[in-house]
């Protein structure tokens, strides 16, 4: 308990004084995880919608692949990304390893199957009669798709929330491809692990509390958007 108490006091002090290093790490956390989630949305929602609305040979395998990807261990994703971006890897010439870009790529890979899988489930849960009604009213393909996405918007927002939650709390892949470089790739999760390894448990608790506050704030905003007008 003393460690937690001191950690809470340290978190308050760092936030009140706007500690430059902590603010930098926090902003980088938002940038990396936010960008990774945004990319995953651009990939995951169209993928989930396509799998929900199309029937073709191999669809079952692709759905299984998406569901498998939802449970991928982040450290495995980090290793695969590291092998791809390392100097002798397929994309080594880009020199992206140990950079925020590499962290964003890894986090986008982690979040994309989550967003795709939950989007697929959300669209499939739309009442089939509504789908027939939309077609009967003469909607074209674009209108049909947009109306379905609108009807499934609560589930799709849940997909976005789950994707963001999966990456902002991730540490293994970020350390592996980012290197936890001070002032460049250090984020709240990797900074916490570093402080624990140095025995600075109060500071580690403070960073964890700041991460929890940040995560709750962003989740609250997303939840508000999801539940707006849906309260009983």
C-alpha positions as CSV (number, residue, x, y, z in Angstrom):
1,X,0.0,0.0,0.0
2,X,2.8,2.5,0.7
3,X,4.1,2.1,-2.8
4,X,0.6,2.7,-4.3
5,X,0.1,5.7,-2.0
6,X,3.4,7.2,-3.0
7,X,2.7,6.4,-6.6
8,X,-0.6,8.3,-6.4
9,X,1.1,11.3,-4.9
10,X,3.8,11.2,-7.6
11,X,1.1,11.0,-10.3
12,X,-0.7,14.0,-8.9
13,X,2.6,15.9,-8.7
14,X,3.6,15.0,-12.3
15,X,0.2,16.1,-13.6
16,X,-0.1,19.3,-11.6
17,X,3.4,20.4,-12.5
18,X,3.0,19.3,-16.1
19,X,6.3,17.4,-16.0
20,X,7.8,17.9,-19.5
21,X,9.1,14.3,-19.9
22,X,5.8,12.7,-18.7
23,X,3.8,15.1,-21.0
24,X,6.0,14.1,-23.9
25,X,5.5,10.4,-23.2
26,X,1.8,10.8,-22.8
27,X,1.4,12.7,-26.0
28,X,3.5,10.1,-27.8
29,X,1.3,7.4,-26.4
30,X,-1.8,9.1,-27.8
31,X,-0.1,9.7,-31.1
32,X,1.1,6.1,-31.6
33,X,-2.0,4.3,-30.3
34,X,-4.4,6.8,-31.9
35,X,-2.7,6.5,-35.3
36,X,-2.5,2.7,-35.0
37,X,-6.2,2.5,-34.1
38,X,-7.1,4.9,-37.0
39,X,-5.2,2.7,-39.5
40,X,-6.9,-0.4,-38.1
41,X,-10.3,1.3,-38.6
42,X,-9.4,2.0,-42.2
43,X,-8.5,-1.7,-42.7
44,X,-10.9,-3.4,-40.3
45,X,-14.2,-1.9,-41.0
46,X,-14.1,-2.4,-44.8
47,X,-12.8,-6.0,-44.3
48,X,-15.5,-6.8,-41.8
49,X,-18.2,-5.3,-44.0
50,X,-16.9,-7.2,-47.0
51,X,-16.9,-10.6,-45.2
52,X,-20.4,-9.9,-43.7
53,X,-22.0,-9.0,-47.0
54,X,-20.2,-11.3,-49.6
55,X,-20.4,-15.0,-50.2
56,X,-17.5,-16.6,-52.0
57,X,-15.2,-19.6,-52.0
58,X,-12.8,-19.4,-49.1
59,X,-14.9,-16.9,-47.1
60,X,-15.0,-19.3,-44.1
61,X,-11.3,-19.6,-44.0
62,X,-10.9,-15.8,-44.1
63,X,-13.4,-15.4,-41.3
64,X,-11.5,-18.0,-39.3
65,X,-8.3,-16.1,-40.0
66,X,-9.8,-12.8,-38.8
67,X,-11.0,-14.5,-35.6
68,X,-7.6,-16.1,-35.1
69,X,-6.0,-12.7,-35.6
70,X,-8.1,-11.3,-32.8
71,X,-6.2,-13.4,-30.3
72,X,-2.7,-12.9,-31.7
73,X,-0.1,-12.5,-28.9
74,X,1.3,-8.9,-29.3
75,X,4.8,-10.2,-28.7
76,X,4.4,-12.5,-31.8
77,X,3.2,-9.5,-33.8
78,X,6.2,-7.6,-32.5
79,X,8.6,-10.3,-33.6
80,X,7.1,-10.6,-37.0
81,X,7.3,-6.8,-37.5
82,X,10.8,-6.8,-36.2
83,X,11.9,-9.5,-38.7
84,X,10.2,-7.6,-41.5
85,X,11.7,-4.2,-40.7
86,X,15.2,-5.4,-39.6
87,X,18.1,-4.4,-41.8
88,X,18.1,-7.8,-43.5
89,X,14.3,-8.1,-43.7
90,X,12.0,-7.5,-46.6
91,X,11.4,-3.9,-45.7
92,X,14.8,-3.2,-44.1
93,X,15.7,-0.6,-46.7
94,X,13.0,1.7,-45.2
95,X,15.0,2.0,-41.9
96,X,11.8,2.1,-39.8
97,X,12.9,-0.2,-37.0
98,X,13.1,1.5,-33.5
99,X,10.9,4.4,-34.6
100,X,7.3,5.5,-33.8
101,X,6.3,4.4,-37.3
102,X,7.4,0.8,-36.5
103,X,5.3,0.9,-33.3
104,X,2.3,2.2,-35.2
105,X,2.6,-0.6,-37.8
106,X,2.8,-3.2,-35.0
107,X,-0.2,-1.8,-33.2
108,X,-2.2,-1.5,-36.4
109,X,-1.6,-5.2,-37.1
110,X,-2.8,-6.0,-33.6
111,X,-5.9,-3.9,-33.7
112,X,-7.1,-4.6,-37.3
113,X,-8.4,-8.2,-36.8
114,X,-10.2,-7.0,-33.6
115,X,-12.0,-4.2,-35.5
116,X,-12.7,-6.5,-38.5
117,X,-14.0,-9.3,-36.4
118,X,-16.3,-7.1,-34.3
119,X,-17.5,-5.2,-37.4
120,X,-18.3,-8.5,-39.1
121,X,-20.4,-9.5,-36.1
122,X,-22.1,-6.1,-35.8
123,X,-23.2,-6.1,-39.4
124,X,-24.4,-9.7,-39.3
125,X,-26.5,-8.9,-36.3
126,X,-28.6,-6.4,-38.2
127,X,-32.1,-7.7,-38.7
128,X,-32.3,-9.5,-42.1
129,X,-35.8,-8.0,-42.7
130,X,-34.2,-4.5,-42.5
131,X,-31.8,-5.5,-45.2
132,X,-34.6,-6.7,-47.4
133,X,-36.5,-3.5,-46.7
134,X,-33.6,-1.3,-47.8
135,X,-33.3,-3.2,-51.0
136,X,-37.1,-3.0,-51.6
137,X,-36.9,0.8,-51.2
138,X,-34.6,0.9,-54.2
139,X,-31.3,1.8,-52.5
140,X,-28.2,1.4,-54.6
141,X,-25.1,-0.5,-53.4
142,X,-23.5,2.6,-51.8
143,X,-26.8,3.6,-50.0
144,X,-27.3,0.0,-48.9
145,X,-23.9,-0.2,-47.4
146,X,-24.1,3.1,-45.7
147,X,-27.5,2.4,-44.2
148,X,-26.2,-1.0,-42.9
149,X,-23.2,0.6,-41.3
150,X,-25.4,3.2,-39.7
151,X,-27.7,0.5,-38.2
152,X,-24.6,-1.4,-37.0
153,X,-22.9,1.8,-35.7
154,X,-23.1,0.8,-32.0
155,X,-21.3,-2.5,-32.7
156,X,-18.8,-0.8,-34.9
157,X,-18.0,1.8,-32.2
158,X,-17.5,-1.2,-29.9
159,X,-15.0,-2.5,-32.4
160,X,-13.1,0.8,-32.4
161,X,-13.2,0.8,-28.6
162,X,-11.9,-2.7,-28.4
163,X,-9.2,-2.0,-31.0
164,X,-8.0,1.0,-29.1
165,X,-8.0,-0.8,-25.8
166,X,-6.0,-3.6,-27.3
167,X,-3.2,-1.3,-28.4
168,X,-2.9,1.4,-25.8
169,X,-2.3,-1.3,-23.2
170,X,0.2,-3.2,-25.3
171,X,3.8,-3.4,-24.3
172,X,5.6,-6.4,-25.8
173,X,5.4,-5.4,-29.5
174,X,6.1,-1.7,-28.7
175,X,9.3,-2.5,-26.9
176,X,10.4,-5.0,-29.5
177,X,10.1,-2.7,-32.5
178,X,10.4,0.7,-30.8
179,X,13.3,0.0,-28.5
180,X,11.9,2.3,-25.7
181,X,14.3,5.1,-26.7
182,X,14.0,8.1,-24.4
183,X,12.6,11.2,-26.2
184,X,11.7,9.2,-29.3
185,X,9.8,5.9,-28.9
186,X,9.1,5.7,-25.2
187,X,5.4,5.5,-24.3
188,X,3.6,5.1,-21.0
189,X,3.6,1.3,-21.0
190,X,7.2,0.9,-21.9
191,X,8.2,3.6,-19.5
192,X,6.4,1.8,-16.7
193,X,8.3,-1.5,-17.5
194,X,11.6,0.4,-17.5
195,X,11.0,2.1,-14.1
196,X,10.0,-1.3,-12.6
197,X,13.2,-2.8,-13.9
198,X,15.1,0.1,-12.2
199,X,13.3,-0.5,-8.9
200,X,11.5,2.9,-9.0
201,X,8.2,1.4,-8.1
202,X,6.6,4.7,-7.0
203,X,7.3,6.3,-10.4
204,X,6.1,3.1,-12.1
205,X,2.8,3.3,-10.2
206,X,2.5,7.0,-11.1
207,X,3.0,6.3,-14.8
208,X,0.4,3.5,-14.5
209,X,-2.1,5.8,-12.9
210,X,-1.6,8.4,-15.6
211,X,-2.1,5.6,-18.2
212,X,-5.3,4.6,-16.5
213,X,-6.6,8.1,-16.4
214,X,-5.7,8.6,-20.1
215,X,-7.3,5.4,-21.2
216,X,-10.5,6.0,-19.1
217,X,-10.8,9.5,-20.6
218,X,-10.6,8.3,-24.2
219,X,-12.9,5.3,-23.5
220,X,-15.4,7.6,-21.8
221,X,-15.5,9.9,-24.9
222,X,-15.9,6.9,-27.2
223,X,-18.6,5.3,-25.0
224,X,-20.4,8.6,-24.9
225,X,-20.5,8.7,-28.7
226,X,-21.7,5.1,-28.7
227,X,-24.4,5.5,-26.1
228,X,-25.6,9.0,-27.0
229,X,-29.4,8.9,-27.3
230,X,-29.5,5.2,-26.5
231,X,-30.1,5.5,-22.7
232,X,-33.3,3.8,-21.5
